[in-house]
Amino acid sequence: MRSLLSILAFGIGLVAMNRAIVGLAPLPAAAGLRSKVEFAVEHADEYDVLFVGSSATMYGLRPEVFSRELERLGHPGVRAFNLGVGGMGSFEAAHVLRRVLEEAPANLAWVLYEEPLFDPLLWYPDVHNPRYVHWHDRRSTLDAIDALPLVAAPPGHKEEQYRDDWLGRHDWRLAVTREHLDLWLWRTSALGRGPEIFDDLLGRGPAALPSVEDLRLHHGWVDIGLDAQPGVQRAHERFLERRGEWAERLTHITTAEANAGPLEGGYDRASLESLLGDIRTAGAQPLLYVAPRGIASPQMASLSASGVAGEVLRFHLPERYPELNPIELRWDFSHLNAEGAAVWSRLFAREFARHLDATGGAALRR
């Protein structure tokens, strides 16, 4: 009996220690994730509007410009924060947003959420990277696995890998499912994160950017022209070499949007409805949008037509928003420069004000 109790006590102690270690694991610093999420959590009560999205949002929406334009349009006092993070897909964005909503932000009235595609594929060759690991809590992992039957094919560069996998030989989705479960295990156990946790506790980890001062000054917006990441500059150089392709991309958007099919059987409605429900439960209202990234979004065209999520602001449509078409406003094919970000922010404010007026909504909760 005493031996059994000792084993039980050891097991409980081991689980408790694991929980403590997992709790110490810092968010990944890459692309501004850690600094922006930590700032948003700490200052959750200070904002009325959250922008949530990818680098197109991070570089493209300037909260102070958005708020000034809203005030000019008769909606004063709106405080917005840009929670855009480079490379952030829908499952990661939903995970990050829920982390902020857990703080029960007292004044949050609106969550403006970029293009919820809910792609469950793991595109990076090294799936055990910190970004993938951090969002694989139990809920997000199961949601991603549930969405796999909606996907027709794996990433082309991983087809051979999945064919050679003992599970993938039966069905490539089984191999992806195992990857998701591996990531959940890594997150749950903090596997391989000891050195990172140790360095963070000693203050020896990499500096989390943007800095707190920059976040406070620009409310989460990052000027792409001042971003020191090497990939940002390389993308700009490639854009300058091939800028003649921009008009072709705009033409392709029009064609692809016109051929958008129905959502049934190819879109994760369950994850969308869950996300919208979480936002409303927190006392805020959701509004979805598509960034002007020079890429068609037939899924969002179908979602907009169905009315399932209400209005979808589709800023990538060249005929509807010609103000965003000039090539001089681009940093690269996917991102606006600082001037372009100001144009989009004012345009977004006008569309948001129109939406409020049309629906009888209020910009503020307080």
Backbone torsions as a table, in degrees:
resi	resn	phi	psi	omega
1	MET	NA	-44.3	179.5
2	ARG	-61.9	-38.6	178.8
3	SER	-64.1	-40.2	179.8
4	LEU	-64.1	-42.6	178.6
5	LEU	-64.5	-37.0	178.9
6	SER	-65.0	-42.4	178.7
7	ILE	-64.0	-42.7	179.1
8	LEU	-62.7	-44.0	179.6
9	ALA	-63.3	-40.6	177.7
10	PHE	-62.3	-43.4	179.5
11	GLY	-62.6	-43.1	179.0
12	ILE	-64.0	-42.4	179.2
13	GLY	-64.0	-37.9	179.5
14	LEU	-65.2	-43.5	178.6
15	VAL	-63.1	-43.8	-179.9
16	ALA	-62.4	-41.8	178.7
17	MET	-64.9	-40.8	178.2
18	ASN	-61.7	-43.2	179.5
19	ARG	-61.2	-40.1	179.8
20	ALA	-65.2	-41.9	-180.0
21	ILE	-65.5	-44.5	178.4
22	VAL	-60.1	-39.0	178.7
23	GLY	-65.1	-24.8	179.6
24	LEU	-84.0	-16.8	-176.3
25	ALA	-64.5	122.0	-177.7
26	PRO	-76.0	157.4	171.9
27	LEU	-65.0	150.4	175.7
28	PRO	-59.8	140.5	-178.2
29	ALA	-83.4	-17.2	-172.4
30	ALA	-58.6	140.5	172.7
31	ALA	60.8	20.9	176.7
32	GLY	85.8	5.3	-174.7
33	LEU	-59.4	-52.9	-174.5
34	ARG	-63.4	-51.3	-174.3
35	SER	-64.1	-39.1	-176.9
36	LYS	-72.1	-41.8	179.7
37	VAL	-67.8	-44.9	179.4
38	GLU	-61.2	-40.4	178.8
39	PHE	-66.5	-43.8	-179.3
40	ALA	-62.8	-38.8	178.6
41	VAL	-66.9	-45.8	-177.7
42	GLU	-66.3	-32.0	-175.9
43	HIS	-112.3	27.6	-173.2
44	ALA	-57.0	-35.7	-176.1
45	ASP	-77.0	-7.8	-172.5
46	GLU	-90.0	-8.5	-172.3
47	TYR	-118.9	145.4	177.8
48	ASP	-96.0	-27.7	-174.7
49	VAL	-133.3	135.2	172.0
50	LEU	-117.2	127.3	166.5
51	PHE	-91.2	128.9	179.7
52	VAL	-126.0	124.7	-179.0
53	GLY	179.1	-160.1	-175.0
54	SER	-91.3	-163.8	178.3
55	SER	-63.6	-26.3	176.7
56	ALA	-61.1	-35.2	174.8
57	THR	-76.8	-46.8	-176.9
58	MET	-54.6	-45.1	-178.7
59	TYR	-89.8	-18.2	-167.0
60	GLY	-102.5	-13.0	-176.6
61	LEU	-123.1	120.8	-177.0
62	ARG	-104.6	104.7	-174.4
63	PRO	-56.2	-36.9	-178.5
64	GLU	-68.7	-35.3	176.4
65	VAL	-69.0	-43.7	177.0
66	PHE	-56.6	-47.0	-177.1
67	SER	-68.3	-39.6	179.0
68	ARG	-64.1	-40.4	179.4
69	GLU	-68.1	-38.3	176.0
70	LEU	-61.8	-40.6	178.3
71	GLU	-62.9	-42.3	178.0
72	ARG	-60.8	-30.2	-177.9
73	LEU	-90.6	7.5	175.4
74	GLY	96.6	16.5	177.7
75	HIS	-126.1	75.9	-175.0
76	PRO	-79.6	161.5	170.3
77	GLY	82.5	9.8	-177.9
78	VAL	-80.8	126.4	177.5
79	ARG	-109.9	120.7	-175.3
80	ALA	-118.0	149.6	175.9
81	PHE	-128.8	137.0	-179.1
82	ASN	-93.8	105.5	178.9
83	LEU	-101.6	32.0	173.8
84	GLY	-75.8	140.5	-179.0
85	VAL	-136.1	135.3	-178.5
86	GLY	-56.9	130.8	176.2
87	GLY	74.7	13.4	-175.1
88	MET	-85.4	114.4	175.9
89	GLY	-85.4	-178.2	-170.8
90	SER	-66.4	-41.6	-178.9
91	PHE	-67.4	-40.2	177.4
92	GLU	-67.4	-42.1	179.9
93	ALA	-62.7	-41.1	178.0
94	ALA	-63.6	-40.4	178.0
95	HIS	-61.9	-46.4	179.6
96	VAL	-63.1	-45.7	180.0
97	LEU	-60.3	-44.2	180.0
98	ARG	-61.8	-33.0	176.4
99	ARG	-61.1	-39.8	178.4
100	VAL	-72.1	-41.6	-179.0
101	LEU	-64.6	-25.7	176.3
102	GLU	-59.9	-23.8	179.3
103	GLU	-78.1	-2.5	-178.3
104	ALA	50.0	60.1	-177.0
105	PRO	-56.8	124.0	-169.2
106	ALA	-67.0	-29.8	-172.1
107	ASN	-114.4	0.6	-176.0
108	LEU	-65.1	118.6	-178.0
109	ALA	-106.5	-29.9	-175.0
110	TRP	-140.9	139.7	168.2
111	VAL	-116.6	115.0	178.7
112	LEU	-99.6	111.6	-164.9
113	TYR	-116.4	127.3	-174.4
114	GLU	-81.6	121.8	164.9
115	GLU	36.1	77.6	-177.7
116	PRO	-77.5	88.1	-178.1
117	LEU	-86.4	-24.7	179.2
118	PHE	51.1	57.3	177.3
119	ASP	-81.3	116.4	-177.2
120	PRO	-88.5	2.7	-178.4
121	LEU	-77.6	150.5	178.6
122	LEU	-107.5	102.9	-167.2
123	TRP	-83.3	-30.1	-176.3
124	TYR	-72.5	138.3	178.2
125	PRO	-57.2	-41.3	176.5
126	ASP	-91.8	94.8	-175.0
127	VAL	-72.0	-21.1	-177.1
128	HIS	-87.1	39.4	176.5
129	ASN	-84.5	155.7	-173.8
130	PRO	-57.7	-34.1	-178.9
131	ARG	-64.8	-45.2	178.5
132	TYR	-65.5	-42.8	-176.4
133	VAL	-61.8	-42.0	-168.9
134	HIS	-66.0	-30.9	-176.8
135	TRP	-92.4	-0.5	-177.5
136	HIS	-87.2	60.8	166.7
137	ASP	-76.5	178.5	-174.4
138	ARG	-59.9	-46.3	-175.5
139	ARG	-64.8	-48.9	-177.6
140	SER	-65.5	-37.3	178.9
141	THR	-62.5	-47.4	-179.8
142	LEU	-66.0	-38.0	177.9
143	ASP	-61.6	-43.0	-179.2
144	ALA	-66.0	-41.7	179.2
145	ILE	-64.8	-41.2	179.0
146	ASP	-61.7	-27.6	-177.5
147	ALA	-83.5	-12.1	-175.7
148	LEU	-59.6	-38.4	178.9
149	PRO	-61.8	-15.9	-179.8
150	LEU	-82.6	-9.5	-176.1
151	VAL	-98.0	132.4	-174.3
152	ALA	-80.9	-31.7	-174.4
153	ALA	-152.8	154.6	177.3
154	PRO	-78.6	171.0	173.6
155	PRO	-57.4	136.2	-176.2
156	GLY	-56.2	-37.3	-176.3
157	HIS	-76.0	-5.1	179.3
158	LYS	-115.6	4.8	-178.1
159	GLU	-59.6	-46.1	-178.5
160	GLU	-64.6	-40.2	178.6
161	GLN	-59.1	-43.8	-179.2
162	TYR	-71.7	-33.4	177.7
163	ARG	-64.5	-33.8	-178.7
164	ASP	-83.3	-11.3	-179.6
165	ASP	-76.5	141.3	-176.1
166	TRP	-64.7	-29.9	174.3
167	LEU	-82.0	-38.7	-178.3
168	GLY	-63.1	-23.3	178.1
169	ARG	-62.9	-30.2	178.0
170	HIS	-84.3	-44.7	-179.8
171	ASP	-164.3	123.1	-176.7
172	TRP	-58.1	-26.1	-179.8
173	ARG	-66.7	-28.7	176.9
174	LEU	-66.0	-37.2	177.8
175	ALA	-66.2	-40.4	178.2
176	VAL	-68.2	-38.3	177.1
177	THR	-58.8	-43.8	178.2
178	ARG	-62.3	-38.7	177.6
179	GLU	-60.7	-44.3	178.5
180	HIS	-61.9	-42.9	-179.9
181	LEU	-67.0	-37.0	174.4
182	ASP	-58.9	-44.1	-179.0
183	LEU	-65.2	-38.9	175.7
184	TRP	-61.3	-42.3	179.2
185	LEU	-63.6	-43.1	178.7
186	TRP	-61.5	-42.4	179.9
187	ARG	-67.7	-43.6	-176.2
188	THR	-66.0	-31.4	-177.1
189	SER	-101.6	-5.5	-174.0
190	ALA	56.4	33.0	-176.7
191	LEU	-58.6	127.7	176.2
192	GLY	77.0	6.1	-174.9
193	ARG	-103.1	6.8	-179.3
194	GLY	-54.5	-53.5	-179.3
195	PRO	-59.9	-38.8	179.7
196	GLU	-64.7	-43.8	179.0
197	ILE	-64.0	-43.6	-179.4
198	PHE	-61.6	-47.1	179.4
199	ASP	-62.8	-38.7	-179.1
200	ASP	-66.2	-42.2	179.3
201	LEU	-62.9	-33.1	-179.8
202	LEU	-89.7	0.8	179.9
203	GLY	72.9	23.6	-177.2
204	ARG	-104.1	2.9	-179.3
205	GLY	-74.0	171.5	179.3
206	PRO	-65.1	148.2	179.0
207	ALA	-64.5	130.5	179.5
208	ALA	-82.6	120.5	179.7
209	LEU	-116.9	148.2	-1.0
210	PRO	-63.9	156.2	178.5
211	SER	-71.6	163.0	177.5
212	VAL	-59.1	-37.7	179.7
213	GLU	-63.9	-43.3	178.2
214	ASP	-65.8	-39.7	179.3
215	LEU	-64.4	-40.8	179.2
216	ARG	-67.9	-37.2	-176.8
217	LEU	-74.6	-42.3	-173.8
218	HIS	-109.8	2.3	176.5
219	HIS	54.5	41.4	173.4
220	GLY	97.2	-16.7	178.3
221	TRP	-72.4	142.7	177.8
222	VAL	-121.9	127.9	176.6
223	ASP	-75.0	112.3	-175.7
224	ILE	-61.6	-28.8	-180.0
225	GLY	-71.0	-15.8	179.3
226	LEU	-108.2	-0.3	-179.9
227	ASP	-72.9	128.8	-174.2
228	ALA	-87.1	-1.7	-178.4
229	GLN	-63.4	131.0	-177.2
230	PRO	-57.8	-37.7	-178.4
231	GLY	-62.8	-29.9	179.5
232	VAL	-65.7	-44.2	179.9
233	GLN	-70.0	-38.2	179.2
234	ARG	-63.6	-39.7	178.9
235	ALA	-63.3	-37.4	179.3
236	HIS	-66.6	-41.4	-180.0
237	GLU	-65.3	-41.0	178.2
238	ARG	-65.7	-36.4	178.7
239	PHE	-63.6	-42.7	179.9
240	LEU	-63.1	-34.1	179.1
241	GLU	-72.6	-27.5	-172.6
242	ARG	-124.7	25.1	-172.2
243	ARG	-63.6	-18.1	177.2
244	GLY	-65.0	-15.2	-179.9
245	GLU	-79.3	-10.2	-174.7
246	TRP	-60.7	-45.0	179.9
247	ALA	-62.1	-36.8	178.0
248	GLU	-63.8	-39.2	179.8
249	ARG	-64.2	-41.3	179.4
250	LEU	-63.1	-40.2	178.0
251	THR	-64.2	-40.4	179.9
252	HIS	-62.9	-37.6	179.2
253	ILE	-57.9	-47.8	-178.6
254	THR	-58.7	-44.4	-179.1
255	THR	-65.9	-46.6	-177.2
256	ALA	-65.9	-38.5	-179.8
257	GLU	-66.2	-36.1	-179.1
258	ALA	-66.6	-24.9	-177.9
259	ASN	-99.2	15.0	-178.6
260	ALA	-63.1	132.0	179.7
261	GLY	-97.8	-174.1	-179.3
262	PRO	-72.2	161.1	-178.9
263	LEU	-77.8	-26.3	-170.5
264	GLU	-54.2	129.9	175.1
265	GLY	81.7	-3.3	-178.3
266	GLY	-138.6	14.3	-178.2
267	TYR	-143.0	141.5	-175.9
268	ASP	-84.2	79.3	179.8
269	ARG	-63.7	-34.9	-177.5
270	ALA	-61.8	-44.8	179.5
271	SER	-66.4	-38.1	178.0
272	LEU	-62.6	-48.9	-177.9
273	GLU	-64.3	-35.0	176.8
274	SER	-64.9	-43.8	178.8
275	LEU	-62.2	-48.6	-179.5
276	LEU	-61.6	-37.7	178.4
277	GLY	-64.9	-40.7	178.8
278	ASP	-62.9	-40.6	-179.9
279	ILE	-64.0	-45.9	-178.1
280	ARG	-68.5	-36.0	177.4
281	THR	-62.2	-32.0	178.2
282	ALA	-76.8	-1.2	178.2
283	GLY	90.6	9.5	-179.9
284	ALA	-111.4	171.4	177.5
285	GLN	-115.0	140.5	177.6
286	PRO	-93.3	148.6	171.6
287	LEU	-144.6	121.7	-176.0
288	LEU	-92.8	149.8	178.4
289	TYR	-148.4	158.6	174.9
290	VAL	-113.9	129.8	-178.6
291	ALA	-77.9	153.0	178.0
292	PRO	-78.1	74.4	-174.7
293	ARG	-99.4	4.6	-179.6
294	GLY	73.5	23.2	-178.3
295	ILE	-131.3	138.0	177.2
296	ALA	-69.5	154.2	177.8
297	SER	-138.5	73.7	-178.7
298	PRO	-60.6	-30.5	177.9
299	GLN	-63.1	-41.4	-180.0
300	MET	-72.9	-28.1	173.8
301	ALA	-63.6	-43.9	178.9
302	SER	-68.1	-39.7	178.5
303	LEU	-63.4	-41.4	178.4
304	SER	-63.4	-42.5	-178.8
305	ALA	-66.5	-33.0	-177.9
306	SER	-74.3	-26.6	-178.6
307	GLY	75.4	7.4	-177.4
308	VAL	-59.4	-38.5	-177.3
309	ALA	-109.2	19.8	-176.3
310	GLY	74.6	-153.8	-178.9
311	GLU	-71.8	141.7	172.9
312	VAL	-118.7	120.7	179.1
313	LEU	-82.6	112.3	-171.8
314	ARG	-108.1	82.0	-174.0
315	PHE	-74.2	-5.9	-179.5
316	HIS	-83.8	-6.5	-177.4
317	LEU	-77.6	113.6	-172.8
318	PRO	-65.2	-35.7	-179.3
319	GLU	-72.8	-32.6	-177.1
320	ARG	-78.3	-33.7	-177.0
321	TYR	-128.0	69.2	-178.5
322	PRO	-64.4	-19.8	179.2
323	GLU	-60.4	-24.0	-176.6
324	LEU	-96.0	1.8	-175.7
325	ASN	-81.5	-31.1	-174.2
326	PRO	-54.4	132.2	-176.8
327	ILE	-66.2	-22.2	179.8
328	GLU	-67.7	-13.9	179.3
329	LEU	-91.4	-1.6	-175.5
330	ARG	-96.3	144.7	166.4
331	TRP	-92.5	-42.2	173.9
332	ASP	-151.9	-169.4	-176.4
333	PHE	-65.0	-26.9	-174.4
334	SER	-103.2	-13.5	-170.3
335	HIS	-134.3	147.6	173.3
336	LEU	-85.2	152.3	170.4
337	ASN	-84.0	-175.2	-174.7
338	ALA	-62.0	-40.1	177.9
339	GLU	-65.5	-44.2	177.6
340	GLY	-62.5	-36.5	178.3
341	ALA	-63.1	-37.8	177.6
342	ALA	-65.8	-40.5	178.5
343	VAL	-63.1	-48.0	-179.1
344	TRP	-64.2	-38.4	-178.2
345	SER	-63.9	-40.8	177.2
346	ARG	-67.4	-41.2	179.2
347	LEU	-64.9	-40.5	178.0
348	PHE	-62.1	-43.0	179.1
349	ALA	-61.0	-39.6	179.6
350	ARG	-66.1	-41.5	178.4
351	GLU	-68.3	-37.3	178.1
352	PHE	-65.9	-43.3	177.7
353	ALA	-62.7	-40.6	177.5
354	ARG	-62.2	-42.5	179.1
355	HIS	-61.9	-43.2	178.7
356	LEU	-61.4	-46.3	-178.4
357	ASP	-65.2	-37.5	-177.4
358	ALA	-72.7	-31.3	-176.0
359	THR	-101.9	-5.3	-176.8
360	GLY	73.1	21.7	-179.3
361	GLY	-81.5	166.3	178.1
362	ALA	-114.5	140.7	-179.3
363	ALA	-74.6	-23.6	-175.1
364	LEU	-118.7	149.0	174.4
365	ARG	-97.9	-25.3	-176.7
366	ARG	-82.7	NA	NA
